[in-house]
């Protein structure tokens, strides 16, 4: 069993509230638009981190983190990327790979809009944790936390933080 904290779009913002949730997790997953690497360094000082770079991230972030991060957590195949799209409207650059080798859990960021959907076409769960940072149009900062146990994704919780 692994407790996961999922966040995205921090845009250089890290604070004690985010770190409190980091402390709860076994692993932290970040879906891009990190901003300053102080964010990821702060997380890595506390917990293992799986991360991708986003469209605002600089060369340092792009050297440290991949565009796509595919891995297995427990028995769940995971794919994290920053600009992924949504069921029926995926980024054209990933459609073929998604068709040939779909994950069980697909994660993206970018929109600053929290969404959790089941993709019936590809038979996987799609998550976007919204934005944990303060930059952007969103009115509430959001993250997701959940548990991966064997091949199950369970105990999903939305975290909302005042901006």
N, C-alpha and C positions, 0 to 999 in steps of 0.2 A: 504494500500500500504506500502511495506517495501523495502527500498534500501539495497541491500546486497553486501558486499565486500567478495569475496571468495579467500582465499590464502592457500598455502600448502608449506611444505618443506622449512621452514624458517631457519632450522639448526642453531638456536641461534642468528639469525640476525634480528634486528629491527632498523629502522632508520626513520628520519623525512619524507622521501618520502612515506614509507608505512603508517606512522601515518597520513599523509595528506589525504590519501584515506580512512583511518579508520574514520576520522572526517566527511567525506561525507556520510558514511553509517548509517543506522538505526541499523543494526546488522552486525557482522563480523563472518564468518564461516571459520574455519581452519581445513584442511584435514590431519593433522598429520605431524610428523617429526618436532616438535616444537623446540627441542633442549633445551636451557635454558628457564625456566619458566618466566624469565624476559620478554620474548616475549609476552606471554599470559597475564601476569600481566599488561604490558604496554597497551595492547589492552583493557583489562577489565576496566582499569582506565578511559577509554573514552567511550566505547560502550559495549552493551551486546555481549557476545561471545558464540558461539557453536563450540565445538572442539572435536577432537578425538586424541588419541595418535598414533604415528607411530613406525616403527621398530627401530629407533634410540633413542626413548625416554626412559628415566630412570624410576625408580620405583615411584618417586614423580609425574611425569606426568601421569603415569598409575594409580595412586591413585586419581588424580584429574579429569581425563578425561576418557571416555569409549573407547573401541575398535570400537564400532559401535554407532552412534548417529542417532536415528530415531525420527522425530518430524514432526509437521505440521506447516507450515508458511503460514498464510492466509488460502487458501484452497488447498495448495500444500503439499503432503506428500513427505518428504525429507529423504534420507538415506545417511549419510556420514560415510565413513570408509577410512583407509589409503591405504591398498593394496586391491583394488577391481577388477582390470583388466578392460577389454574393451568388448563391445558387441561381442559375440561369443567366448570370451576367459576370462570369469570371474573366479575369485578365486574360486576353488572348494568348499571352506568352506561356501560360500554364495549362491551357485547356487540354492539350494532347497528353501531357504527362498525367494530368488528373484522370483522364479517361483510361490510360494504360496502367497506371499504378496509383489508385486512389488510397488515401490514408483512411484511418478510422476517425481521426480528428484533424480538421483543417482550421488553422488559425491565421488571421490577418489583422491589421490595424488600419491606419491611414484616414478613415472616415471620421474619427472622433465620435462615432455613434455606436453604442453598445448594442450588439445583436447576437442572439444565439438561435440558430436555425438548424433543422435537419434537412439535408439535401437528399431527397428521395431518389433523384436520378443516379447519384454516385454512391448512395447508401453510407453517408458519413455525417458526423456532427460538425457544424461550422460555428466558430466563435470569433467575435470581435469584441475585445474588452472595453472599447471606447478609448478615452484619453485620461491618463492619470496626471498629466501635467496641467499647467495653468494657461498655456498659450493656445488660442483657438476660440472658436465660436461656442463651444459647449458651455453649458451653465453649471453642470455638475461633473466633477471628476469621478471617473469610474474605473474599477478593476473587477476581475472575477477570481474567485477561488473555488477549488473543487478537489475531489479525490479521484485518483486513478488506482483501481484495485483489480489486478488481473486484466481482463479485457473490458472492464466496466468503468465508465465515467459517471461519478455520482456526487451527491451532496453539493451541487452547484449553488453558489451564493454570489449575488451582486453586491459589490461594495460601492457605496456612494459617499463622496467627500465634498463638502462645500468648497466652491471655487474661491 
